[in-house]
Amino acid sequence: MQTRLIKTEGLSQQVLEAGEGPLVLLIHGFPELGVSWRAQVEALGAAGYRAVAPDMRGYGGTERPQGVAAYSILNLVGDMVDLVRALGARTCTVVGHDWGAPVAWHCALLRPDIFTAVAGLSVPFQPRRPGGPPTPAMAALARKAGQGDLYINRFQAPDAHRDLEADPATTLRKLFFAYDGATPAERRSTGFMPEGVSLLDSIDDAATLPPWMSQDHFQEYVDAFAAAGFDGPLNWYRALDLNWSLTAFVQDQRIAVPALFVVGENDPVRHYAGRQEATMKDWVPKLARMEVLPGAGHWIQQERADAVNALLLDFLAGL
């Protein structure tokens, strides 16, 4: 494996890559990095694929444009189109986890000529819904259910990144702990918090690193987020309503390429995104497989690296 910078038309992107063969792009989520895919880059590279995992826009060693508008879904898909071109490829399979999953789904939705197959981890495809932008609807549903606020709504505040940046090590330790499958259910986050209680305050102060994360690997995240901050990553969330306004042209469009979906049984994201799992086949007609990994939490490509690698390789072999 090697790490290098690639200058595309849009921005300079840092990538982790290995192997030769058909291109597979691996898109991370929040609060992650390209190195979150290290086990997959190694396995896919060894199996005859060219595996490339970028630090996404606003993260790690990749450039961090200013302003919410720079983080729309169109920008994020465009970054991947540019990256495929810069890598000298014409087509690829795209794989995304967490926030990377919506980017991967939209790569396949918007440019099926380039992204000829797609795999989403943890977050199912969520089609654009008529009736208005998503964040007011999220807030109303949380209040109606008596669950306070969803962290996604809290992240809309222009200064929401400040709390996360005050102590990056504590922030990251709590987030990885709160969404991990090995964490006892009563100590896992649901994504909801009482009014007036911050996301970090809603997570146990005694949070420890997940069993799969070494101190050295954790330090990679701490160093990256201490240097780059959390403003860029939170702009992905702040652009949700903008994305809704920009994507009316794909209303009711379905993903036409072969697809795979994998989710952890105990992933807290299922509390607020899981209902889309039941309708996945309606919106992704070529969904080849939907796999729920027993006991796994949110960070499945690291929690269950061997299982995820096997599922990806089986999916790729069947294309």
One Martini backbone bead per residue (centre of mass of N, CA, C, O) as a GRO file, in nm:
protein
  319
    1MET     BB    1   0.100   0.033   0.017
    2GLN     BB    2   0.005   0.378  -0.064
    3THR     BB    3   0.069   0.730  -0.026
    4ARG     BB    4  -0.091   1.005  -0.210
    5LEU     BB    5  -0.105   1.275  -0.428
    6ILE     BB    6  -0.388   1.406  -0.621
    7LYS     BB    7  -0.445   1.606  -0.902
    8THR     BB    8  -0.732   1.756  -0.973
    9GLU     BB    9  -0.956   1.977  -1.093
   10GLY     BB   10  -1.072   2.045  -0.798
   11LEU     BB   11  -0.848   1.883  -0.615
   12SER     BB   12  -0.646   1.771  -0.362
   13GLN     BB   13  -0.582   1.415  -0.313
   14GLN     BB   14  -0.565   1.176  -0.070
   15VAL     BB   15  -0.429   0.839  -0.105
   16LEU     BB   16  -0.502   0.494  -0.071
   17GLU     BB   17  -0.310   0.224  -0.230
   18ALA     BB   18  -0.362  -0.088  -0.430
   19GLY     BB   19  -0.290  -0.247  -0.701
   20GLU     BB   20  -0.418  -0.426  -0.996
   21GLY     BB   21  -0.695  -0.330  -1.198
   22PRO     BB   22  -0.990  -0.295  -1.123
   23LEU     BB   23  -1.162  -0.030  -1.002
   24VAL     BB   24  -1.182   0.070  -0.645
   25LEU     BB   25  -1.379   0.277  -0.454
   26LEU     BB   26  -1.328   0.419  -0.114
   27ILE     BB   27  -1.573   0.572   0.099
   28HIS     BB   28  -1.583   0.765   0.361
   29GLY     BB   29  -1.675   0.895   0.671
   30PHE     BB   30  -1.794   0.978   0.995
   31PRO     BB   31  -1.484   1.005   1.154
   32GLU     BB   32  -1.286   0.962   0.885
   33LEU     BB   33  -1.066   0.780   0.652
   34GLY     BB   34  -0.882   0.615   0.430
   35VAL     BB   35  -0.762   0.421   0.661
   36SER     BB   36  -1.038   0.271   0.719
   37TRP     BB   37  -0.956   0.078   0.447
   38ARG     BB   38  -0.701  -0.099   0.481
   39ALA     BB   39  -0.813  -0.392   0.466
   40GLN     BB   40  -0.938  -0.355   0.177
   41VAL     BB   41  -0.695  -0.266   0.017
   42GLU     BB   42  -0.533  -0.518   0.067
   43ALA     BB   43  -0.736  -0.738  -0.033
   44LEU     BB   44  -0.799  -0.623  -0.318
   45GLY     BB   45  -0.509  -0.597  -0.418
   46ALA     BB   46  -0.449  -0.912  -0.386
   47ALA     BB   47  -0.715  -0.989  -0.589
   48GLY     BB   48  -0.691  -0.783  -0.860
   49TYR     BB   49  -0.720  -0.486  -0.758
   50ARG     BB   50  -0.777  -0.132  -0.760
   51ALA     BB   51  -0.734   0.027  -0.457
   52VAL     BB   52  -0.907   0.336  -0.350
   53ALA     BB   53  -0.859   0.571  -0.064
   54PRO     BB   54  -0.985   0.865   0.012
   55ASP     BB   55  -0.965   1.167   0.127
   56MET     BB   56  -1.205   1.369   0.176
   57ARG     BB   57  -1.354   1.646   0.160
   58GLY     BB   58  -1.216   1.803   0.456
   59TYR     BB   59  -0.998   1.569   0.492
   60GLY     BB   60  -0.701   1.549   0.596
   61GLY     BB   61  -0.496   1.553   0.298
   62THR     BB   62  -0.726   1.710   0.185
   63GLU     BB   63  -0.885   1.954   0.079
   64ARG     BB   64  -1.053   2.269   0.233
   65PRO     BB   65  -1.306   2.412   0.158
   66GLN     BB   66  -1.511   2.689   0.181
   67GLY     BB   67  -1.815   2.634   0.270
   68VAL     BB   68  -2.110   2.472   0.224
   69ALA     BB   69  -2.140   2.470  -0.095
   70ALA     BB   70  -1.870   2.283  -0.128
   71TYR     BB   71  -2.057   2.015   0.006
   72SER     BB   72  -2.213   1.899  -0.203
   73ILE     BB   73  -2.313   1.623  -0.373
   74LEU     BB   74  -2.196   1.728  -0.643
   75ASN     BB   75  -1.908   1.766  -0.544
   76LEU     BB   76  -1.857   1.475  -0.438
   77VAL     BB   77  -1.905   1.333  -0.707
   78GLY     BB   78  -1.703   1.502  -0.872
   79ASP     BB   79  -1.451   1.403  -0.724
   80MET     BB   80  -1.480   1.106  -0.827
   81VAL     BB   81  -1.471   1.162  -1.125
   82ASP     BB   82  -1.192   1.297  -1.119
   83LEU     BB   83  -1.038   1.055  -0.996
   84VAL     BB   84  -1.082   0.850  -1.215
   85ARG     BB   85  -0.940   1.015  -1.432
   86ALA     BB   86  -0.663   1.054  -1.280
   87LEU     BB   87  -0.627   0.723  -1.277
   88GLY     BB   88  -0.703   0.626  -1.584
   89ALA     BB   89  -1.011   0.572  -1.580
   90ARG     BB   90  -1.361   0.489  -1.678
   91THR     BB   91  -1.425   0.273  -1.454
   92CYS     BB   92  -1.615   0.165  -1.150
   93THR     BB   93  -1.629   0.067  -0.821
   94VAL     BB   94  -1.840   0.178  -0.551
   95VAL     BB   95  -1.763   0.244  -0.201
   96GLY     BB   96  -1.963   0.310   0.103
   97HIS     BB   97  -1.945   0.476   0.426
   98ASP     BB   98  -2.176   0.625   0.558
   99TRP     BB   99  -2.140   0.912   0.400
  100GLY     BB  100  -2.020   0.746   0.162
  101ALA     BB  101  -2.283   0.612   0.070
  102PRO     BB  102  -2.440   0.850  -0.057
  103VAL     BB  103  -2.216   0.903  -0.258
  104ALA     BB  104  -2.221   0.629  -0.398
  105TRP     BB  105  -2.518   0.626  -0.479
  106HIS     BB  106  -2.490   0.895  -0.650
  107CYS     BB  107  -2.288   0.798  -0.848
  108ALA     BB  108  -2.481   0.577  -0.967
  109LEU     BB  109  -2.720   0.769  -1.032
  110LEU     BB  110  -2.557   0.997  -1.212
  111ARG     BB  111  -2.294   0.782  -1.314
  112PRO     BB  112  -2.328   0.480  -1.462
  113ASP     BB  113  -2.091   0.498  -1.676
  114ILE     BB  114  -1.873   0.484  -1.435
  115PHE     BB  115  -2.058   0.356  -1.199
  116THR     BB  116  -2.121   0.009  -1.240
  117ALA     BB  117  -2.102  -0.023  -0.920
  118VAL     BB  118  -2.247  -0.076  -0.577
  119ALA     BB  119  -2.157  -0.013  -0.225
  120GLY     BB  120  -2.325  -0.015   0.093
  121LEU     BB  121  -2.246   0.101   0.425
  122SER     BB  122  -2.501   0.138   0.683
  123VAL     BB  123  -2.632   0.321   0.443
  124PRO     BB  124  -2.897   0.357   0.277
  125PHE     BB  125  -3.083   0.436   0.031
  126GLN     BB  126  -3.205   0.785  -0.002
  127PRO     BB  127  -3.447   0.923  -0.140
  128ARG     BB  128  -3.598   1.175  -0.269
  129ARG     BB  129  -3.834   1.383  -0.108
  130PRO     BB  130  -4.116   1.523  -0.107
  131GLY     BB  131  -4.206   1.839   0.080
  132GLY     BB  132  -3.908   1.902   0.159
  133PRO     BB  133  -3.665   1.939   0.356
  134PRO     BB  134  -3.506   1.732   0.599
  135THR     BB  135  -3.441   1.877   0.877
  136PRO     BB  136  -3.727   1.957   0.971
  137ALA     BB  137  -3.835   1.666   0.970
  138MET     BB  138  -3.640   1.550   1.179
  139ALA     BB  139  -3.717   1.738   1.413
  140ALA     BB  140  -4.021   1.667   1.424
  141LEU     BB  141  -3.990   1.361   1.478
  142ALA     BB  142  -3.831   1.383   1.742
  143ARG     BB  143  -4.045   1.544   1.901
  144LYS     BB  144  -4.287   1.351   1.861
  145ALA     BB  145  -4.113   1.109   2.007
  146GLY     BB  146  -3.948   1.234   2.255
  147GLN     BB  147  -3.610   1.265   2.157
  148GLY     BB  148  -3.544   1.550   2.087
  149ASP     BB  149  -3.237   1.547   1.930
  150LEU     BB  150  -3.062   1.530   1.641
  151TYR     BB  151  -2.738   1.555   1.557
  152ILE     BB  152  -2.786   1.670   1.272
  153ASN     BB  153  -2.920   1.932   1.376
  154ARG     BB  154  -2.682   2.032   1.550
  155PHE     BB  155  -2.479   2.053   1.297
  156GLN     BB  156  -2.607   2.321   1.169
  157ALA     BB  157  -2.441   2.487   1.329
  158PRO     BB  158  -2.180   2.704   1.265
  159ASP     BB  159  -2.035   2.611   1.567
  160ALA     BB  160  -2.033   2.291   1.613
  161HIS     BB  161  -1.717   2.230   1.583
  162ARG     BB  162  -1.598   2.343   1.847
  163ASP     BB  163  -1.655   2.112   2.047
  164LEU     BB  164  -1.487   1.897   1.884
  165GLU     BB  165  -1.206   2.073   1.890
  166ALA     BB  166  -1.125   2.097   2.191
  167ASP     BB  167  -1.099   1.752   2.194
  168PRO     BB  168  -1.027   1.522   1.970
  169ALA     BB  169  -0.979   1.265   2.138
  170THR     BB  170  -1.250   1.262   2.288
  171THR     BB  171  -1.437   1.273   2.049
  172LEU     BB  172  -1.340   1.011   1.907
  173ARG     BB  173  -1.370   0.813   2.136
  174LYS     BB  174  -1.678   0.853   2.173
  175LEU     BB  175  -1.774   0.789   1.885
  176PHE     BB  176  -1.660   0.506   1.854
  177PHE     BB  177  -1.798   0.388   2.105
  178ALA     BB  178  -2.112   0.470   2.049
  179TYR     BB  179  -2.096   0.287   1.750
  180ASP     BB  180  -2.022   0.012   1.870
  181GLY     BB  181  -2.082  -0.331   1.899
  182ALA     BB  182  -1.920  -0.376   2.184
  183THR     BB  183  -2.107  -0.189   2.306
  184PRO     BB  184  -2.328  -0.153   2.518
  185ALA     BB  185  -2.647  -0.072   2.455
  186GLU     BB  186  -2.679   0.145   2.697
  187ARG     BB  187  -2.403   0.307   2.571
  188ARG     BB  188  -2.521   0.369   2.318
  189SER     BB  189  -2.603   0.555   2.066
  190THR     BB  190  -2.898   0.698   1.888
  191GLY     BB  191  -2.866   1.024   1.803
  192PHE     BB  192  -3.015   1.115   2.052
  193MET     BB  193  -3.103   1.413   2.256
  194PRO     BB  194  -3.148   1.615   2.488
  195GLU     BB  195  -3.230   1.910   2.559
  196GLY     BB  196  -2.914   2.074   2.618
  197VAL     BB  197  -2.754   1.819   2.519
  198SER     BB  198  -2.478   1.709   2.406
  199LEU     BB  199  -2.330   1.470   2.235
  200LEU     BB  200  -2.086   1.426   2.425
  201ASP     BB  201  -2.258   1.433   2.696
  202SER     BB  202  -2.426   1.166   2.602
  203ILE     BB  203  -2.148   1.033   2.650
  204ASP     BB  204  -1.949   0.841   2.811
  205ASP     BB  205  -1.659   0.924   2.988
  206ALA     BB  206  -1.565   0.601   2.989
  207ALA     BB  207  -1.476   0.577   2.717
  208THR     BB  208  -1.346   0.345   2.484
  209LEU     BB  209  -1.179   0.173   2.279
  210PRO     BB  210  -1.214  -0.032   2.052
  211PRO     BB  211  -1.094  -0.355   2.002
  212TRP     BB  212  -0.990  -0.285   1.691
  213MET     BB  213  -0.833  -0.030   1.812
  214SER     BB  214  -0.546   0.110   1.808
  215GLN     BB  215  -0.346   0.356   1.920
  216ASP     BB  216  -0.214   0.421   1.648
  217HIS     BB  217  -0.473   0.450   1.483
  218PHE     BB  218  -0.602   0.668   1.655
  219GLN     BB  219  -0.375   0.881   1.608
  220GLU     BB  220  -0.441   0.935   1.316
  221TYR     BB  221  -0.704   1.084   1.377
  222VAL     BB  222  -0.609   1.296   1.575
  223ASP     BB  223  -0.406   1.434   1.387
  224ALA     BB  224  -0.601   1.503   1.154
  225PHE     BB  225  -0.821   1.668   1.327
  226ALA     BB  226  -0.625   1.870   1.454
  227ALA     BB  227  -0.544   1.993   1.171
  228ALA     BB  228  -0.842   2.012   1.011
  229GLY     BB  229  -1.088   1.957   1.162
  230PHE     BB  230  -1.473   1.987   1.162
  231ASP     BB  231  -1.600   2.178   0.952
  232GLY     BB  232  -1.599   2.022   0.689
  233PRO     BB  233  -1.754   1.766   0.781
  234LEU     BB  234  -2.012   1.935   0.876
  235ASN     BB  235  -2.085   2.043   0.588
  236TRP     BB  236  -2.226   1.789   0.495
  237TYR     BB  237  -2.473   1.839   0.683
  238ARG     BB  238  -2.536   2.143   0.605
  239ALA     BB  239  -2.608   2.038   0.292
  240LEU     BB  240  -2.881   1.884   0.290
  241ASP     BB  241  -3.083   2.102   0.187
  242LEU     BB  242  -2.926   2.169  -0.065
  243ASN     BB  243  -2.944   1.892  -0.194
  244TRP     BB  244  -3.248   1.894  -0.228
  245SER     BB  245  -3.247   2.146  -0.425
  246LEU     BB  246  -3.040   2.002  -0.644
  247THR     BB  247  -3.227   1.706  -0.687
  248ALA     BB  248  -3.496   1.723  -0.857
  249PHE     BB  249  -3.392   1.572  -1.125
  250VAL     BB  250  -3.404   1.276  -0.942
  251GLN     BB  251  -3.684   1.230  -0.901
  252ASP     BB  252  -3.760   0.883  -0.889
  253GLN     BB  253  -3.490   0.771  -0.928
  254ARG     BB  254  -3.302   0.484  -1.009
  255ILE     BB  255  -3.079   0.234  -0.949
  256ALA     BB  256  -2.918   0.048  -1.228
  257VAL     BB  257  -2.699  -0.097  -1.074
  258PRO     BB  258  -2.521  -0.305  -0.918
  259ALA     BB  259  -2.575  -0.420  -0.566
  260LEU     BB  260  -2.472  -0.356  -0.219
  261PHE     BB  261  -2.570  -0.434   0.130
  262VAL     BB  262  -2.429  -0.337   0.457
  263VAL     BB  263  -2.508  -0.418   0.808
  264GLY     BB  264  -2.528  -0.374   1.137
  265GLU     BB  265  -2.724  -0.492   1.380
  266ASN     BB  266  -2.600  -0.253   1.602
  267ASP     BB  267  -2.660   0.001   1.442
  268PRO     BB  268  -2.759   0.321   1.528
  269VAL     BB  269  -2.854   0.423   1.242
  270ARG     BB  270  -3.121   0.248   1.243
  271HIS     BB  271  -3.295   0.453   1.411
  272TYR     BB  272  -3.295   0.677   1.140
  273ALA     BB  273  -3.235   0.477   0.856
  274GLY     BB  274  -3.366   0.181   0.855
  275ARG     BB  275  -3.641   0.213   0.695
  276GLN     BB  276  -3.497   0.194   0.405
  277GLU     BB  277  -3.437  -0.111   0.387
  278ALA     BB  278  -3.730  -0.212   0.297
  279THR     BB  279  -3.699  -0.025   0.005
  280MET     BB  280  -3.446  -0.090  -0.165
  281LYS     BB  281  -3.556  -0.262  -0.408
  282ASP     BB  282  -3.723  -0.029  -0.532
  283TRP     BB  283  -3.450   0.163  -0.583
  284VAL     BB  284  -3.264  -0.120  -0.621
  285PRO     BB  285  -3.318  -0.363  -0.844
  286LYS     BB  286  -2.991  -0.474  -0.837
  287LEU     BB  287  -2.996  -0.606  -0.563
  288ALA     BB  288  -2.802  -0.876  -0.468
  289ARG     BB  289  -2.747  -0.786  -0.154
  290MET     BB  290  -2.848  -0.815   0.202
  291GLU     BB  291  -2.644  -0.762   0.493
  292VAL     BB  292  -2.646  -0.878   0.833
  293LEU     BB  293  -2.424  -0.829   1.096
  294PRO     BB  294  -2.374  -0.990   1.370
  295GLY     BB  295  -2.306  -0.759   1.636
  296ALA     BB  296  -2.264  -0.518   1.470
  297GLY     BB  297  -2.190  -0.200   1.403
  298HIS     BB  298  -2.080   0.079   1.229
  299TRP     BB  299  -1.757  -0.016   1.182
  300ILE     BB  300  -1.747  -0.272   0.978
  301GLN     BB  301  -1.470  -0.263   0.814
  302GLN     BB  302  -1.329  -0.305   1.108
  303GLU     BB  303  -1.493  -0.500   1.285
  304ARG     BB  304  -1.552  -0.685   0.992
  305ALA     BB  305  -1.326  -0.732   0.774
  306ASP     BB  306  -1.354  -1.023   0.666
  307ALA     BB  307  -1.655  -1.010   0.590
  308VAL     BB  308  -1.641  -0.766   0.401
  309ASN     BB  309  -1.432  -0.874   0.207
  310ALA     BB  310  -1.597  -1.122   0.115
  311LEU     BB  311  -1.841  -0.961   0.005
  312LEU     BB  312  -1.690  -0.789  -0.201
  313LEU     BB  313  -1.555  -1.019  -0.364
  314ASP     BB  314  -1.818  -1.158  -0.445
  315PHE     BB  315  -1.943  -0.917  -0.590
  316LEU     BB  316  -1.715  -0.865  -0.795
  317ALA     BB  317  -1.715  -1.156  -0.923
  318GLY     BB  318  -2.032  -1.113  -1.029
  319LEU     BB  319  -1.991  -0.880  -1.259
   0.00000   0.00000   0.00000
